Amino acid sequence: MSDRPITPLLDRVQRPRDLKQFSDAELVQVAQELRSETISAVSETGGHLGAGLGVVELTVALHAIFNTPKDKIIWDVGHQCYPHKILTERRDRIRTLRMKDGLSGFTKRSESVYDPFGAAHSSTSISAALGFSVARDLGGECPGGLGDAIAVIGDGSISAGMAFEAMNNAGHLKKRMFVILNDNEMSIAPPVGALSSYLSRLYAEEPFQELKSAAKGAVSFLPEPFREGAKRAKDMLKGMAVGGTLFEQLGFSYLGPIDGHDMDQLLPVLRTVHARATGPVLIHVLTKKGKGYAPAERARDKGHATAKFDVLTGEQKKSPSNAPSYTKVFAESLLKEAAADDKVCAITAAMPDGTGLNLFAERYPSRCFDVAIAEQHGVTFSAALAAGGMKPFCTMYSTFLQRGYDQVVHDVAIQRLPVRFAIDRAGLVGADGATHAGAFDIAYLSNLPGFTVMAAADEAELVHMVATAVAHDDGPIAFRFPRGEGVGVDIPEKGVPLEIGKGRMIREGKGVAILSFGTRLKEVEDACDALAAKGITPTIADARFSKPLDRDLILKLAEEHEALITIEEGAVGGFGSHVAQLLAEEGVFDTGLKYRSMVLPDIFVDQSDPRDMYSVAALNAEDIEAKVLSVLGIAQIGHKSA
């Protein structure tokens, strides 16, 4: 296409080893062309733009000096891997990013030998790099071979406990490996915490800057024989000013900080460590998220995640909203509850914007806590807040809450502490794919004694569930809601607490009953409208709770219908399994009830648009209609099977 960037040097790169033909000056141009190609591609697909732009020079330098795929580059999280994908034999498919049957927005082992370790959650890269290093030294084998391992991890991701566990182990084992600390002072939200402040001091303290500047200036005036001694003096002064580094105490050789956009710094440092390292090395690289693209640099989140956009203006091409998002409805409801109750507080793990808690933080900063990428800590912190008499809303995506599950069990459930879990991104989430799907929370919470688990069928129900959680002090309570827009129902001005463990009837019918848990209710109603035209009128009920179950409602539906179907946006083992357990224990199946449970399939559903993903999962209206016909034994209208 004529509007695509002109990239004469990048066009000569089919695979990473092709970078070795270029001079250092030419590599600078390759990086410029790679940045243009990345911007162009993401403008067509949408996706994570800012992180990739921040590591363009680093990506080129790493692939030019190391020997991938034998050497393993492990991108923490993977938000920043688009330039890497362009250089690793996938440029011809880069405009399929995050689409059905296209390239993943993250690293993915099944996609390329150049993606040695899949990721989409943070803070795993150092553990993986150490694993590859040990496997190499033990004679292991894998696709592409085993050489060096390089973990590229951001300053937000390195704040998580798992990163320090890995560094502690790596320092003990003393294996040759490399950690690139990509320090852009920003994960998704601005990083928080003492470690972030520590990193900032490493390169921002005035004495250090003055000494570094003075030493650099003085060295240039000295005769050649004296320069090495002056350099050692400069390093000594630097150590005195900064006071050593935490990383060296963990057993890493520390280099930096260096400018991650300056090839004249990057290339010599990487060549030196590649040639000389014998143990673990940490290279502290300073970058800017969104670097080189003004609209991303100006954006509050530095262009973290964008829709398709106009390259010239940066204006995103978002579809107009017909209804408010569930996230916004949750955030506004919580604000109203916090205005009425000063014990309400909110906790998030580096996702204030994604969860809507940025609004809460603006209004009630003393009651809103971003604990950084540390879900385990966030859950236990919330547990102690509850023990201290507060009403904490631990607000995380379903897929991220999984990382704090041990704390949910031991620190919350066993102690019956009234932590309120607001679970965003429930169900299938579209272009982020399987790694971000909220598939398991119904199952992993509903099996915990004393837990109350709710799912909102629409945005009005979500308002009521926020109020229910505020009023609930008898143990932990959770409510889940999906990504995206609501269904367009009227939203109540004020939430009203629901009766715990009680569902609601939606439509009275006969023959078959459908018991919905969560936002598939709209699809259920659409399916029943289609069935009504064929003379079939199912009963519809909204369960509201997967724990405790509404025993009376479920047993009544079972008694008054020949068939019962449950439906949920979760994996097997959740709501439908609990309903089946109840029916079995009550002897209902002994009398011939036909029972079916519609759940997410036993696969990781690949990225696509949400409707297509639910089609793969067979949970759309047409699938529900087909299930009703099947359970009634109707192969086609007018013909009943034997």
Residue pairs with C-beta under 8 A, 6 or more apart in sequence:
3 311
4 37
4 40
5 33
5 36
5 37
5 39
5 40
6 33
7 33
7 34
7 36
7 37
8 33
9 22
9 26
9 29
9 30
9 33
10 30
10 33
10 34
10 37
10 86
10 91
12 18
12 21
13 19
13 30
13 87
14 89
15 87
15 88
15 89
16 63
16 64
16 68
16 87
16 88
16 114
17 67
19 27
19 30
19 60
19 63
19 64
19 87
20 64
22 30
22 64
24 263
24 264
24 267
27 60
27 61
27 64
27 263
27 267
28 57
28 263
30 60
31 56
31 57
31 60
31 263
32 292
34 56
34 59
34 60
34 83
34 86
34 87
35 53
35 56
35 83
35 291
35 292
35 293
37 86
37 91
37 94
38 49
38 52
38 53
38 56
38 82
38 83
38 86
39 49
39 53
39 293
39 311
40 311
41 82
41 86
41 94
41 95
41 97
42 48
42 49
42 52
42 82
42 97
42 306
42 309
43 308
43 309
43 310
43 311
44 95
44 308
45 95
45 96
45 97
45 98
45 99
45 102
45 308
46 98
46 305
46 306
46 307
46 308
46 309
46 431
47 82
47 97
47 98
47 105
47 305
47 306
47 431
48 79
48 80
48 82
48 105
48 304
48 305
48 306
49 290
49 293
49 296
49 303
49 304
49 305
49 306
50 289
50 290
50 296
50 299
50 301
50 302
50 303
50 304
51 77
51 79
51 80
51 154
51 289
51 304
52 79
52 80
52 81
52 82
52 83
53 289
53 290
53 291
53 292
53 293
53 296
53 303
54 80
54 182
54 184
54 260
54 287
54 288
54 289
54 290
54 291
54 302
55 80
55 83
55 152
55 182
55 260
55 287
56 83
56 291
56 292
57 260
57 261
57 262
57 263
57 266
58 152
58 180
58 182
58 260
58 266
58 285
58 287
59 83
59 84
59 87
60 83
60 87
60 263
61 263
61 266
61 267
61 270
62 68
62 73
62 150
62 152
62 180
62 270
63 73
63 84
63 87
63 88
64 267
65 267
65 270
65 271
65 274
66 73
66 147
66 148
66 150
66 270
66 274
67 147
68 88
68 114
68 144
69 88
69 113
69 114
69 116
69 143
69 144
69 145
70 144
70 145
70 146
70 147
71 147
71 148
71 149
71 150
72 116
72 117
72 129
72 132
72 144
72 146
72 147
72 148
72 149
72 150
73 84
73 114
73 116
73 150
73 152
74 107
74 116
74 117
74 119
74 125
74 128
74 129
74 132
74 149
74 150
74 151
74 152
75 81
75 84
75 107
75 119
75 125
75 152
76 119
76 122
76 123
76 124
76 125
76 126
76 151
76 152
76 153
76 154
76 157
77 106
77 119
77 120
77 121
77 122
77 154
77 157
78 105
78 106
78 107
78 118
78 119
78 120
79 105
79 106
79 304
80 152
80 154
80 182
81 106
81 107
81 115
82 94
82 97
84 107
84 114
85 91
85 94
85 103
85 112
86 94
88 112
88 114
88 115
89 112
89 114
90 103
90 111
90 112
93 102
93 103
94 103
96 102
96 103
97 103
97 104
97 105
98 104
98 105
98 431
98 432
98 433
98 607
99 431
99 607
99 608
100 606
100 607
100 608
100 609
100 612
101 606
102 607
103 111
104 111
104 433
104 607
105 120
105 431
105 432
105 433
105 607
106 118
106 119
106 120
106 433
106 435
107 115
107 117
107 118
107 119
108 115
108 118
109 115
109 116
109 117
109 118
110 118
113 143
113 144
114 144
116 128
116 132
116 142
116 144
117 124
117 125
117 128
117 132
118 435
119 125
119 128
120 432
120 433
120 435
120 436
121 399
121 400
121 403
121 435
122 154
122 156
122 157
122 160
122 187
122 373
123 153
123 157
123 158
123 160
123 161
123 162
123 163
123 373
124 162
125 151
125 152
125 153
125 157
125 179
126 151
126 153
126 163
126 166
126 167
126 170
126 179
127 162
127 165
127 166
127 169
128 149
128 151
129 149
129 150
129 151
129 166
129 170
129 177
129 178
129 179
130 149
130 166
130 169
130 170
130 173
130 175
130 177
132 146
132 149
132 177
133 148
133 149
133 170
133 175
133 176
133 177
134 173
134 175
135 142
135 146
136 146
136 147
136 149
137 175
140 146
148 176
148 177
148 178
148 274
149 177
149 178
150 177
150 178
150 179
150 180
151 177
151 178
151 179
151 180
152 180
152 182
153 163
153 179
153 180
153 181
153 182
154 181
154 182
154 183
154 184
154 187
155 181
155 182
155 183
155 184
155 185
155 186
155 187
155 191
155 195
155 196
155 199
156 186
156 187
156 188
156 191
156 196
156 350
156 372
156 373
157 163
157 187
157 373
158 181
158 195
159 191
159 193
159 195
159 196
159 372
159 373
159 374
160 372
160 373
160 374
161 374
161 376
161 377
164 250
167 179
167 247
167 250
167 251
167 252
167 280
168 250
168 251
170 177
170 179
170 250
170 251
170 252
170 280
171 250
171 251
171 252
171 280
172 251
174 251
174 279
174 280
175 279
175 280
176 277
176 278
176 279
176 280
177 280
177 281
178 273
178 277
178 280
178 281
178 282
178 283
179 252
179 280
179 281
179 282
179 283
180 282
180 283
180 285
181 199
181 256
181 282
181 283
181 284
181 285
182 260
182 285
182 287
183 199
183 257
183 284
183 285
183 286
183 287
184 286
184 287
184 288
184 289
184 302
185 191
185 196
185 199
185 200
186 289
186 301
186 302
187 350
187 372
187 373
188 301
188 304
188 350
188 351
188 353
188 354
189 301
189 350
189 351
189 352
189 353
189 370
191 350
191 372
192 350
192 370
192 371
192 372
193 371
193 372
196 372
198 246
199 284
201 242
202 208
202 242
202 245
202 256
202 257
202 284
203 209
203 257
203 284
203 286
205 241
205 242
207 241
208 238
208 241
208 242
211 234
211 237
211 238
211 241
212 234
212 238
215 230
215 233
215 234
215 237
215 238
216 234
218 230
219 227
219 230
219 231
219 234
222 230
245 254
247 254
247 282
248 254
251 279
251 280
252 279
252 280
252 281
252 282
253 277
253 279
253 280
253 281
253 282
254 281
254 282
254 284
255 269
255 273
255 281
255 282
255 283
255 284
256 282
256 283
256 284
256 285
256 286
257 284
257 285
257 286
258 265
258 266
258 269
258 283
258 284
258 285
258 286
259 265
259 266
259 285
259 286
260 266
260 285
260 286
260 287
261 287
261 288
261 291
266 285
269 283
270 283
273 281
273 283
288 297
288 302
289 296
289 302
289 303
289 304
290 296
290 297
290 299
290 302
290 303
291 297
293 303
293 314
294 314
295 303
295 309
295 313
295 314
295 315
296 302
296 303
296 306
296 314
297 303
298 314
299 314
301 353
303 314
306 316
307 316
307 317
307 318
308 316
308 317
309 315
309 316
309 317
310 317
321 485
322 485
322 488
323 459
323 485
323 486
323 487
323 488
324 459
324 485
324 486
324 491
325 483
325 484
325 485
325 486
326 424
326 456
326 459
326 462
326 481
326 482
326 483
326 484
326 485
326 486
327 354
327 355
327 356
327 424
327 481
327 483
328 356
329 459
329 462
329 463
329 486
329 491
330 355
330 356
330 422
330 424
330 462
330 466
330 481
331 355
331 356
331 357
331 359
331 360
332 356
332 359
333 462
333 463
333 466
333 467
333 495
334 344
334 346
334 356
334 357
334 360
334 393
334 422
334 466
335 359
335 360
335 363
336 494
336 495
337 344
337 466
337 467
337 470
337 495
338 344
338 345
338 346
338 360
338 363
338 364
338 367
341 391
341 470
342 367
343 389
343 390
343 391
344 367
344 390
344 391
344 393
344 470
345 364
345 367
345 368
345 369
345 385
345 390
345 391
345 392
345 393
346 357
346 360
346 361
346 364
346 367
346 368
346 369
346 392
346 393
346 395
347 368
347 369
347 371
347 378
347 381
347 382
347 385
347 392
347 393
347 394
347 395
348 355
348 357
348 368
348 369
348 370
348 371
348 378
348 395
348 396
349 370
349 371
349 372
349 373
349 374
349 375
349 378
349 396
349 400
350 370
350 371
350 372
350 373
350 374
351 357
351 396
351 397
351 400
352 358
352 361
352 368
352 370
354 397
354 424
355 395
355 396
355 397
355 422
355 424
356 395
356 424
357 368
357 370
357 395
360 367
360 368
361 368
361 370
369 381
371 377
371 378
371 381
375 396
375 400
375 401
375 403
375 404
376 403
376 404
376 406
376 407
378 394
378 396
378 404
379 394
379 401
379 404
379 407
379 408
379 411
379 412
379 419
380 404
380 407
380 411
382 392
382 394
382 412
382 419
383 407
383 411
383 412
383 415
383 417
383 419
385 392
385 419
386 392
386 412
386 417
386 418
386 419
387 415
387 417
391 418
391 420
391 470
392 419
392 420
393 420
393 421
393 422
393 469
394 401
394 419
394 420
394 421
394 422
395 421
395 422
395 424
396 404
396 421
396 422
396 423
396 424
397 423
397 424
397 425
397 436
397 438
398 423
398 424
398 425
398 426
398 437
398 438
398 439
398 440
398 441
398 480
399 425
399 435
399 436
399 437
399 438
401 408
401 421
401 423
401 441
402 440
402 441
402 444
405 444
408 421
408 444
408 445
408 448
408 476
409 448
411 417
412 419
412 476
413 448
413 449
413 450
413 451
413 475
413 476
416 450
416 474
416 475
416 476
417 475
417 476
418 472
418 473
418 474
418 475
418 476
418 477
419 476
419 477
420 469
420 470
420 472
420 476
420 477
420 478
421 445
421 476
421 477
421 478
421 479
422 466
422 469
422 478
422 479
423 438
423 441
423 478
423 479
423 480
423 481
424 438
424 481
424 483
425 436
425 438
425 482
425 483
426 438
426 441
426 455
426 480
426 481
426 482
426 518
426 569
426 570
427 437
427 438
427 439
427 482
427 483
427 518
427 519
427 569
427 570
428 437
428 438
428 439
428 569
428 600
428 605
428 610
428 613
428 614
428 617
429 436
429 437
429 438
429 482
429 483
429 610
430 483
430 607
430 608
430 609
430 610
430 613
431 607
431 608
431 609
432 607
433 605
433 606
433 607
434 604
434 605
434 606
434 607
437 604
437 605
438 480
438 482
438 569
438 570
439 570
439 571
439 600
440 570
440 571
441 478
441 480
441 570
442 453
442 455
442 480
442 517
442 546
442 568
442 570
442 571
442 574
442 575
443 570
443 571
443 572
443 573
443 574
443 577
445 451
445 453
445 478
445 547
446 453
446 546
446 547
446 574
446 575
446 578
447 573
448 476
450 475
450 476
451 475
451 476
451 477
451 478
451 547
452 472
452 475
452 476
452 477
452 478
452 500
452 501
452 545
452 547
452 548
453 477
453 478
453 479
453 480
453 545
453 546
453 547
454 465
454 468
454 477
454 478
454 479
454 480
454 498
454 544
454 545
454 546
455 479
455 480
455 481
455 517
455 518
455 519
455 543
455 544
455 546
455 568
455 569
455 575
456 462
456 465
456 479
456 480
456 481
456 518
456 519
457 516
457 518
457 519
457 521
457 522
457 542
457 544
458 486
458 487
458 489
458 519
458 521
458 522
459 486
459 487
459 489
459 491
460 489
460 490
460 491
460 492
461 542
461 544
462 479
462 481
462 486
463 491
463 492
463 494
463 495
464 492
464 495
464 496
464 497
464 498
465 479
465 495
465 498
466 479
466 495
467 494
467 495
467 496
467 497
468 477
468 479
468 495
468 497
468 498
468 500
469 477
469 479
470 497
471 497
472 497
472 500
480 518
481 519
482 518
482 519
482 569
483 610
484 610
487 519
487 522
498 544
500 545
500 548
501 545
501 547
501 548
501 549
501 550
502 544
502 545
502 550
502 553
503 515
503 541
503 542
503 543
503 544
503 545
503 550
503 553
504 541
504 542
504 544
505 539
505 540
505 541
505 553
506 516
506 521
506 525
506 540
506 541
506 542
507 525
507 528
507 537
507 538
507 539
507 540
508 539
509 528
509 537
509 538
509 539
509 540
510 537
510 539
510 561
511 536
511 537
511 538
511 561
511 562
511 563
511 632
512 536
512 538
512 539
512 561
512 562
512 563
512 564
512 565
512 628
512 631
512 632
513 538
513 539
513 540
513 541
513 557
513 558
513 560
513 561
513 563
513 564
513 565
514 524
514 527
514 528
514 538
514 539
514 540
514 541
514 565
514 566
514 567
514 624
514 628
515 541
515 543
515 553
515 554
515 557
515 564
515 565
515 566
515 567
515 579
516 524
516 540
516 541
516 542
516 543
516 566
516 567
516 568
517 542
517 543
517 544
517 546
517 566
517 567
517 568
517 575
518 568
518 569
518 570
519 569
520 567
520 568
520 569
520 598
520 619
520 624
521 540
521 542
523 614
523 619
523 620
523 621
523 624
524 540
524 567
524 621
524 624
525 540
526 621
527 621
527 622
527 624
527 625
527 628
528 537
528 538
528 540
530 621
530 622
530 625
531 537
531 538
531 625
531 628
531 629
534 637
536 628
536 629
536 632
538 628
539 557
539 560
539 561
541 553
541 557
543 549
543 550
543 553
543 566
543 575
544 550
546 568
546 574
546 575
546 578
547 578
549 578
549 579
549 582
551 582
554 564
554 579
554 582
554 583
555 582
555 583
555 586
555 588
557 564
558 564
558 583
558 588
558 593
559 588
561 593
562 592
562 593
562 594
562 632
563 593
563 594
563 595
563 596
563 628
563 631
563 632
564 579
564 583
564 593
564 594
564 595
564 596
565 595
565 596
565 597
565 598
565 624
565 627
565 628
565 631
566 575
566 576
566 579
566 596
566 597
566 598
567 576
567 597
567 598
567 599
567 619
567 624
568 574
568 575
568 576
568 598
568 599
569 600
569 619
570 599
570 600
571 599
571 600
571 602
572 597
572 599
572 600
572 602
574 599
576 597
576 598
576 599
577 597
579 597
580 595
580 597
583 589
583 593
583 595
589 595
594 631
596 627
596 630
596 631
598 618
598 619
598 623
598 624
598 627
600 617
600 619
601 616
601 617
601 618
605 613
605 616
605 617
606 613
606 616
607 613
608 616
611 620
614 620
615 623
629 635
632 640
633 640
633 641
634 640
634 641
635 641
